Structures are given as C-alpha cells and as structure tokens.
Amino acid sequence: MARPGTDPAPATANGDSPAPRIGPHPGFISSSNQYSSEIKIRRMLKDNGCDPAREDNYRLQGVQLIDNVRENLQLPVRTFDTACSYFHKFRLNFRDAEYNYQDAALASLFVACKVEDTIKKSKDILVAAYNVKNPEKTVAPDDKMFEGPGKIIIGLERLILETIGFDFRTRYPQKLLVKVVRRALGKSSANSHDFFATAYAMCIDMYKTFIPIKRTTFSMVMAVVELTARMRGEHLERVQEFAASRKQYSRDAAMETMLDLLDLYVQHHKSTKIGAQFDLSKFIDIKIHLNNDLDSTAKPRYLYHCHRCEVEDPHPLSSTTASATDPTTASNPWPADASIRRTARGQDGTMRFVFDPEAAKEEQETVSGFFKEEFEEYEVEVDEPVPPPDRDDGGRGRGAYRGGYRDRGDHRRGGPYGGYRGDRYHRGRGRYH
C-alpha cells in the first residue's frame, strides 16, 4: 500500500489501518450555479426542515420587506432584483432556525446595494426598515440601538457571499420587458402603457416566488407578457406570434413560469400587486385552462422533474427565531457564533470559488493524480501450531472414584474401599482380610 512516487507506508498488523495523509489538504472547489430546478429546490427545503406553510409566509414577507425598504431609500429596481435573488439562495442553504428572515432580507439588500453600485450603509438600511415598521416614530441613523443589528448584517453579508459563490451575475427582466412589449404590441398602441404597467407589476410579484433562480430572463419575460395578455384579454395572438418567431423561446419553461405565478395569485391573492386589480376567479379560470393544455399534450408540470425523487413529508421546525436586527426585541436571540458560522468542510481545507465549471473540472483532473492513493492486496500464508489433544480420563466421566465419606484422606489408589487412619495396607474394615 503505497502512494505513487513516495516510499511505501509501514505495514500494519491486519492491513486495515489507513495510511496517514501526506502533504497539505487539497482543499475544495465551489462553482456557482445560476439556475436550480424545482425538484432541487424542494429537496433543499426538505433537508433544511422547512414547514411549507411557514416557508411561504417567510418568503413573501421577506420580499415585501425588501421592496418596502427599497422604495423608502429610493433604490432602483435592479437592486431589488439582485437582493431577492440573494435572499432566495440564502434561505435554501440555511435553516430557518439559524437566522431570522428579516435579518436575511436586510442583509441581502445590503449586499445588493454594493453589487449594483447603489451603496448604502448597514445603518441606513436598518433605519429605513425601522421607519417602515414604525412610521409614527422615526429615528436617526446614528442611534445607538442600531450598533448591534449592524454587526449582525455584516456577519450575514459574508455568509451570503459564500452562498452565491462570489458570483454577482443577476438578471433584470424589467429591461427586456420594455423591448418585448414594444416589439409585440408596437410603440403607437393605444393601451400599450396600461399593458406595460400590469406586466411591470407582475414582474415585481414574480420575485415572491423561486422563478428568478429557475428561469432565464427571456423565459420570465415571455411568461409575464403572455399571462398579462390572458388577464387583460387582449393581444394574446400577437404575443404568441412574437414568441413563436424566437428561437430561444421554450414553451415548457414559459408554461411552468405562468403556473408558478398563478399558484402565487391563487394561494396568496392579497399579498401581491396584481391580486388587487383582478378577481380571484379570473386567476382560477386561467390556471384551469393552462392545466388542461398540459394534460392534452401529456407534458409534466415542472421541467426536469423526477417523480421518484419527489419530496414527501417535510419535517417542520419546532420554533421560530426572533429578529436580531429589530431594536424593539428585549433580548438578543442571535446565537453567539451564528454570525461567524463556517461550513464543516471549510475547516479541513481551503475553499476556493471558481466561476468557470469547466476550468474547475480540468483543475481537479490535473491534481487528482497527486492525491490519489493506490492500494495493493496480497495474501500471506502463516503456519499455525497445532494445539495438543485433550488428556484422556479413561472413560470414567468426570474422574476416578475416590471412595466414600470415610475415606476422604486416602488418595493413594482411589479404590472403592478405604481403610482406617493408620491402616496403610489393609483395605477392609476388619483386622484380617
């Protein structure tokens, strides 16, 4: 058992003991992933022990908090898009018991402000969140009660950067939405402004789902435009003709995106911007129509879906965590080491973040030969001594008969009869024999 190019390791008694590691740990390589499938998202939520009902509420409230703070600080919509994408990815990689959704939402917005070059201090974001919750009692950014929550935001910032793999690429569907509406409806359309306003509000609602981390920009925009046309009952044929003329258009991806949006509007009708503009029955009718189209074509509801890997019963968490960035909280519920949490595998070696998966694969193949351990199995014949046979007791069972109770001290012959004490030669009780 030896490593290539090194001296063989000393043999052990039984050959089962592993050889000691030679040299430093090879480390780990993490490559970012821009897209996730529905089955992967469900599996990650199940592994984190998320309750589906509570997970939906946390996701909706977190995105709504990001939107409210963004409007309060007058940040552009691209910062909102980036913050929501980071928020979804962070919640998929960490359990709800380790953080509070409000803290994660504000930390995601803090990172997005840096990425989109709309830099805001952590205290500015915390003050805006506090003023949104308490409009009747505004505070200044230099208040001391934001010092502790500010450290929490900075601690979560590092975790968010590790979660996204330092890959700051995001998608902005609003920019492409303007071009698609102009191409499909024309610039001089009479009601194109109202159509675009509805589609724009639907883009904001879309970030309350996992669609931004599942679909491409074009698939999201075409799904929003088609669903808007169905909701308003106009320009549906023109939108379908425009979609059919594009090679990058995927009908299955657009169908999944529209059904995800309809699930949001049906289940959480009052928590969306479009929900207040249309009746609930309108969403239900469109959802039934799209489901019938799927049944007629025998296509699955989700892309890349595996029924054998479907998540069954998730295990709900036992308790929730209070917000650590809320100054009104009496005690700080944040764990002592939660803000500096590191993954277990990062303790063994160095974690490197690589943007190109192909380059990471080539690097692993190059260095794998230096860390490969080769084992050789061989058999050795050893002569073992034959143990001596057991002593023969003469076939008398447990041993020879040693006389009665009167002959306890006579062990000379072990005969059936013994003599009196002092009678060494006569075997009977009498004097003569």
Beta strands, then each sheet from edge to edge (+ up, - down):
strand 1: 28-31
strand 2: 351-354
sheet 1: 1+ 2+
end
